[in-house]
């Protein structure tokens, strides 16, 4: 099981190295452990996250690709679909059958067909278009829905903070 | 075939799961529709993924597994064991196939059996148990010593009136001879039981929901409180206070406790927060000197009032919302706290937990989010268990679902298998369920029928005995006293009195006597009403006892002296709730069912029966629905409801457009904020509500009888001596066609006309004109229309009657300042003498009066209205408040103080009221009646004449076609049509007129006819429903009179509604069924004779065979019956099948509905039947043509030949048959036979192949392996 996973992860890594998608960098944290990756995601343009670079951790299960990996922003990001602890909640990261509310279609959820690249692309698209219907961070949801300028202001402040500029422009 | 050695040629293709490439021992497959980089798969990878989703891949009969992406099932092929022989052994094949078919048969039988037993059996069990109990009650059988016959036939009217028919012995022979009778009786039983069960279910549901509504109603809690007071005594309060503040002295505690209780009382009366705040002040006053306590109590109070707001709903509903389970205690505690204003979190002994209204029957409410944390936990656990745990078990659940699905697809051949499998239906379980149902039914019948009847007999004896004794007493007293002689003397002098006495004696006393005797000797026992009587007596006695008991329990308690015993409170609350339920149920029943039915019956008597029936019939609807009497109640209800709806719409129109608001204050307006039906029914005393209901029923009945009955029963037949309202018998004889066209015509006319804005505008205009004129003439404009005319403020006094009647104008002109200089009567009389030239003076009279200026004034306010006032609004007479209060007190009942009427709209208007006000008002109503009659009658006659005239179009057609007898008949019909109206013509004419009106408005034709736009003219007068009353008109949205209003097309208006769609749906179903059946029957008919002919001609069979094939008279009858029965089957079956669709129909367009129906019932079968029919016609028609052609000398026509073929010819003709005939039919028969054999073989091969495959799949199958998608498609 673990061997399959390792093989596949290696393949995916090769694929990512060979043909890296724009704005995304990903790779194992440590050569010895293929199951924990570090990722850097660029904030998509025309979104409050523009200009930011967000660090995230991908933790693969031993039975990958049968089960989806877990993606966590370190440090967390203010976003309706990101839990306060940084965990990302998007449909592609949900195993089929996990969603009791049937919000998500089966083809939107995890399947071995998906890959790290697709996950990260989904994250980028999530950053530009939050899905408030199935929110993870309720406060962020409310803020995003009811007071967009304040939401954007807070996000921009966080972006600056993450880049090491402090609260100069708050 | 499946592996992908070849297609691995596509280099670089990788498995979509492991991203590996194809190897020799692990080839790539593409088993679904996916393309591109995710096209390929390794079989082990897919299996692993599927396994991860807990689906068993190796089961060859397993469910299809769908691709996550393209949702196409992965292509698998079944692999078989190596041991599978090339040829399947025949024995195995036979056993397997027969097993399969046996299972199928078993399941079919089982399902049929289960359905039959559980549905039909339950109904019959109901019937049988009822009969058995009745036999036991009677102590004898209706048919002596014939138990089964009694059970089968039960009690029926035939027993007494038609004894001979049922005189047969219930033996095998007797049964065989009387099968039709038995079947009729069985159907009767089923009908009877079904209606009983339905009615009982309805009754139970109605009572239950009524109960539920009452218990939820907030005023109910207040009523309970009124009856038994608070649950805490003063001592309780004191004790609780003492626990909280141990250092406060007794006197102070007592005072605080009393204040708190007062506060609770106040809150019960009206749960305003305002009171709580006021009370905070009070408490503060009392304990002003004790700062500490003051503050504490203050805080407590504030807390309490805060909490009040939080739990407002709970407070309001006072308990009914909380359910009777322990989980509620938390909520109840907080409840208590808010009552007392004290927080005792550490002291919550269970005995303090008191549910203000606990009831064991109530379902558990959804938990309150604040107070129900504890009970929610187990629920979550339960849900977890049920759902199989949160995360990990979820896939399992899905897998189980899929497995179920797999199980279902596992036996695709087993017909009803999934159903059977899911319910685990077995013969034993079916029987068990049935037994259970029987036991329940028996128990129910025992409790609800047997026991009450047994008691009821005794009670009835008691009551009847009492009545009899009293009656005896009265008659004896009457005889002994001199009254009898007095009566005789009076009767001799006043003959009408004796007539009335005789009538009463024959119609009341003798009937009563008759029924009493029949009840005593049991000769009316077959009547359900008589059977129900004892039970009903018991029930009503029981209810009466309950009411008395609830009063008995609360004796000695009231609002200030509360009942503290919890159990006693509970018992009282239940009893009181039941009592209220029965009260409200009775009222609602009268209002919702009795009222419309009465109105319907009245309409029948005064409108429908005289028009459609003969003058002597009283009720027409009952004659139509003779076959099932309850139906006529439903019809009456529908008629009455429709009438009331229209009446309400009429009132609404009058209210909105014509009269001043406030005139109709006594008719409740729909936007009245004071309408709280349940609330009012609960708090007002029963007797007053009943008397109000009776009064309004009486007024309604009088309105209908006087409004319609006078015309139909008196004016037209006797005064005008015309039969124009009487429908011609040709159109009114009760039959399917007449009744059907009437209903259809009515529905179409209603749909087209009811909401037609042009018609509405026209009728509204008519009424506005009429009302204005009437009001002016009666000097009521100020009161009715709210328009003040100076001229109406008095009358003109003339010198003498000559000037009054013959020279009015001259007289008025003789006084130049007639109206500007009014005089009193005395002044005028002197002036007449002084000035000989002036012949008229204006004399003001009447008074000014306060009248309500809104239709939604409160009840109490109305009592201060209708008082004369001066010009500057001073009362002429002081208000008799004492009398009003006295009357209110008498009518109010004990809960009157709970009634809060909205007084926002209480306002008055000062209007002028002329003298003889009541007389004028009556005249107004009479004139309105007259004008309504004119409107309805003229429209009816106009509609009738329109249709009748239009129908004359047929005359030249008939004349040209040469149907002279028909022509004469039709001429007579048209002549009659001008003398007698009929419903069909009238409704059709009304439709035409309304369409004409639409056209007139749409093209603005009035400008061609009139220079100004005027609406009232003969042509435009149409449109109102012919035989209906004026309330067709309604308060439409503000429509300008002049421009036409765009509206839906007529087709849509007619068909785009539920009723018409349902009717058309059923008709089409029937038609479809009929067509299919006809085809089937004709084919059977042809087949039968072709087969017979072929056998006879080919094999020269014995002539005796002819008997079987002969189409005798009986054969035709049988054929007809067959067609009829089958069409009914085809009609009923699809209707039942599509009853679900029937509900959806409403949302679909009519055209789609037709498509659906025809698609559902006809398309496929008709196609097949047509094919078969063609085939058979060729087979049958060939010999006919052949025969005719070759022996044309023998037959006069082709028809003769056809008759010959059909073996209608007598025996001797048969001898003359030519050999060519034999020959040809031989050939045809052989051809048919060979075709049939070919088909048979084909079918057998197909089945054989299938059977072999089944055996392979079931016996030798090992597993599945992947297959490529294209391969499947191409193979």
Contacts between the chains, C-beta under 8 A, distances in Angstrom:
chain1	res1	chain2	res2	distance
A	4	B	18	5.6
A	4	B	45	7.9
A	4	B	48	7.7
A	7	B	18	6.4
A	7	B	19	7.6
A	7	B	20	6.8
A	8	B	17	7.7
A	8	B	18	5.3
A	8	B	19	5.3
A	11	B	14	7.7
A	11	B	18	7.9
A	11	B	19	3.9
A	11	B	20	7.5
A	12	B	19	6.8
A	15	B	19	7.8
A	63	B	52	6.9
A	65	B	17	6.0
A	65	B	18	7.5
A	66	B	48	6.5
A	66	B	49	5.8
A	66	B	52	4.1
A	67	B	52	7.4
A	95	B	395	7.5
A	96	B	53	6.8
A	96	B	68	7.0
A	96	B	395	7.7
A	96	B	398	7.9
A	97	B	53	7.3
A	97	B	394	5.0
A	97	B	395	4.6
A	97	B	397	7.7
A	97	B	398	4.6
A	98	B	391	6.9
A	98	B	394	6.1
A	100	B	387	7.8
A	100	B	394	7.4
A	106	B	68	5.8
A	106	B	71	8.0
A	107	B	68	5.7
A	107	B	69	5.6
A	107	B	71	7.5
A	109	B	68	7.9
A	111	B	49	7.8
A	111	B	68	4.1
A	111	B	69	7.1
A	112	B	16	6.6
A	112	B	17	3.9
A	112	B	18	8.0
A	112	B	45	7.3
A	112	B	49	5.4
A	113	B	16	5.0
A	113	B	17	7.5
A	113	B	38	5.0
A	113	B	68	6.8
A	113	B	69	6.0
